[in-house]
């Protein structure tokens, strides 16, 4: 009996020591976690302080730069106002009418010179673009080429050309047409080419890689247009 009691007591003591050790390890882990959390908080606070300090340093710099920009703008505005006021004093000088009249005459002459230069430029451009005598090589065509309606597949048909002419177009192209099909098929000609006497000057636009077919198509429209154009590289194909 004595042996059994001693064994049970030793077993209980061992169990107590084990539980105590477990409790101690749990407490130690908790303490470590708390310390780690405190350190993390400290690091976060330090970072926040550094950011706040950097922002506090940058703010006065930005303010100074803004002040400089405002001062520069104010100086520019003052200079402009002073220059405008000086001009007004010179032109509207009540005490020297001779000077004010001379300034006004010079300004009027300058304006007239500018207007004359503009009109001469317009006349030159119009003489280059509107050439009925074929005297200028820059416009070898006997019609006005200032406002041209370019060839557009599926767009520059008769109705569109007439509308463009109504609003100032001086020359129009037909859509791109196949010279081979145009020369062979009358149905193709009726579908792709329509015109009226008011649709002039007109340029017929063909695509072809065969000189004979291109010439045949051109002969069919030579009395219905003012020029014939050969497409040398359509981006559609």
C-alpha positions in Angstrom: 0.0 0.0 0.0 2.8 2.3 0.8 4.3 1.7 -2.6 1.2 2.4 -4.5 0.6 5.7 -2.6 4.1 6.9 -3.4 3.7 6.1 -7.1 0.5 8.0 -7.3 2.0 11.0 -5.5 4.9 11.0 -7.9 2.6 10.8 -10.9 0.5 13.7 -9.6 3.7 15.7 -9.0 4.9 15.0 -12.6 1.5 16.1 -14.0 1.6 19.3 -12.0 5.1 20.1 -13.2 4.0 19.5 -16.8 1.0 21.8 -16.5 3.2 24.4 -14.9 5.7 24.2 -17.7 2.9 24.5 -20.3 1.5 27.6 -18.5 4.9 29.2 -18.4 5.5 28.6 -22.1 2.1 30.1 -23.0 2.8 33.1 -20.8 6.2 33.6 -22.5 4.7 33.4 -25.9 2.1 36.0 -25.0 4.8 38.3 -23.6 6.8 37.9 -26.8 3.7 38.8 -28.9 3.0 41.9 -26.8 6.6 43.0 -27.2 6.5 42.5 -31.0 3.3 44.5 -31.2 4.7 47.3 -29.2 7.8 47.4 -31.4 5.6 47.5 -34.5 3.6 50.3 -33.1 6.7 52.3 -32.3 8.0 51.8 -35.8 4.8 52.9 -37.3 4.7 56.0 -35.2 8.3 56.8 -36.2 7.4 56.5 -39.8 4.4 58.7 -39.4 6.5 61.3 -37.6 9.0 61.3 -40.4 6.3 61.7 -43.0 4.8 64.6 -41.1 8.1 66.3 -40.7 8.8 65.9 -44.5 5.4 67.4 -45.3 6.0 70.2 -42.9 9.3 70.9 -44.6 7.8 70.7 -48.1 4.8 73.0 -47.4 6.8 76.1 -46.8 8.8 75.4 -49.9 5.7 75.2 -52.0 4.4 78.3 -50.4 7.5 80.2 -51.2 7.4 79.0 -54.8 3.8 80.1 -55.1 4.7 83.5 -53.7 7.5 83.9 -56.2 5.2 82.9 -59.1 2.6 85.4 -57.9 5.1 88.2 -57.6 6.4 87.5 -61.1 2.9 87.5 -62.5 2.1 90.7 -60.7 5.2 92.3 -62.2 4.3 91.3 -65.7 0.8 92.7 -65.2 2.2 95.9 -63.9 4.5 96.2 -66.9 1.6 95.6 -69.3 -0.6 98.1 -67.6 2.2 100.7 -67.6 2.8 100.1 -71.3 -0.9 100.4 -72.2 -1.2 103.5 -70.1 1.9 105.0 -71.9 0.4 104.3 -75.3 -2.9 105.9 -74.3 -1.1 109.0 -73.0 0.8 109.3 -76.3 -2.2 108.8 -78.6 -4.7 110.8 -76.5 -2.4 113.6 -75.5 -4.5 116.7 -75.0 -1.5 119.1 -74.8 0.1 118.1 -78.2 -2.5 117.6 -80.9 0.1 117.6 -83.6 1.8 114.6 -82.1 -1.5 112.7 -81.6 -2.5 113.4 -85.2 0.8 112.2 -86.5 0.5 108.9 -84.5 -3.0 108.4 -85.8 -1.9 109.0 -89.4 1.0 106.5 -89.0 -1.4 103.9 -87.6 -3.9 104.4 -90.4 -1.1 104.1 -93.0 0.1 100.9 -91.4 -3.3 99.4 -91.5 -3.7 100.3 -95.1 -0.4 98.7 -95.9 -1.4 95.5 -94.2 -4.7 95.4 -96.1 -2.9 95.9 -99.4 -0.5 93.1 -98.6 -3.3 90.7 -97.8 -5.2 91.6 -101.0 -2.1 91.1 -103.1 -1.4 87.7 -101.5 -5.0 86.6 -102.2 -4.8 87.7 -105.8 -1.5 85.8 -106.3 -3.0 82.6 -104.9 -6.2 83.0 -106.9 -4.2 83.6 -110.1 -2.1 80.5 -109.4 -5.2 78.3 -108.7 -7.6 79.8 -111.2 -5.9 79.6 -114.5 -8.0 79.7 -117.7 -5.1 80.4 -120.1 -2.7 77.7 -119.1 0.0 80.4 -118.7 1.2 79.3 -115.2 2.8 75.8 -114.9 1.7 75.6 -111.3 -1.9 75.1 -112.5 -1.9 73.4 -115.9 -5.6 72.8 -115.8 -8.1 75.1 -117.5 -10.4 75.3 -114.4 -10.4 76.4 -110.8 -8.6 73.9 -108.4 -8.9 75.7 -105.1 -11.6 73.5 -103.6 -11.4 69.9 -104.7 -13.6 67.0 -103.7 -11.3 64.0 -103.5 -12.3 60.6 -104.8 -14.0 58.5 -102.1 -15.2 55.0 -102.6 -18.9 54.8 -101.7 -19.2 58.6 -101.0 -18.3 60.9 -103.9 -21.2 59.9 -106.2 -23.3 62.4 -108.1 -25.6 63.5 -105.3 -22.6 64.2 -103.0 -20.7 66.0 -105.7 -23.7 68.3 -106.4 -24.0 69.0 -102.7 -20.3 69.9 -102.4 -20.5 72.1 -105.5 -23.5 73.9 -103.9 -21.3 74.9 -100.9 -18.2 76.0 -102.8 -16.4 73.0 -104.4 -14.8 74.0 -107.7 -13.7 70.5 -108.8 -14.9 67.0 -108.1 -13.7 63.5 -108.6 -15.8 60.4 -109.2 -15.3 57.3 -107.0 -12.6 54.9 -108.0 -13.8 52.7 -110.8 -12.4 49.6 -112.4 -11.3 50.4 -115.9 -11.6 46.7 -117.0 -15.2 46.4 -115.7 -16.1 49.9 -117.0 -14.9 49.0 -120.5 -16.6 45.6 -120.6 -20.0 46.0 -118.8 -22.7 48.6 -119.5 -24.4 47.6 -116.3 -21.3 48.5 -114.4 -21.1 51.8 -116.1 -24.7 52.7 -115.3 -24.2 51.7 -111.7 -20.9 53.4 -111.0 -21.0 56.5 -113.2 -23.8 59.1 -113.3 -23.4 62.7 -114.2 -25.3 65.8 -115.5 -24.2 69.0 -117.2 -24.1 70.9 -113.9 -21.6 68.3 -112.6 -18.6 70.0 -114.2 -15.6 70.3 -114.0 -15.3 66.6 -113.3 -12.4 64.1 -113.1 -13.1 60.4 -113.7 -11.0 58.2 -111.4 -10.0 54.8 -112.7 -7.9 51.9 -111.3 -6.1 49.8 -113.9 -3.0 47.8 -114.6 -3.7 47.3 -118.3 -3.0 50.2 -120.7 -5.5 49.0 -123.3 -8.3 48.6 -120.8 -7.5 52.0 -119.3 -7.6 53.7 -122.7 -10.9 52.0 -123.6 -12.5 53.2 -120.4 -11.1 56.7 -120.9 -12.6 56.9 -124.4 -16.1 56.1 -123.1 -16.1 59.1 -120.8 -13.9 61.6 -122.7 -16.9 63.8 -123.6 -18.4 63.6 -120.2 -15.6 64.8 -118.0 -12.7 67.3 -118.0 -9.9 65.1 -116.9 -9.1 61.4 -116.3 -7.1 60.2 -113.3 -5.2 56.9 -112.8 -5.1 55.5 -109.3 -1.5 54.5 -108.5 -2.0 52.9 -105.1 -5.3 52.7 -103.4 -5.1 51.9 -99.6 -8.3 49.9 -99.9 -6.5 46.9 -101.4 
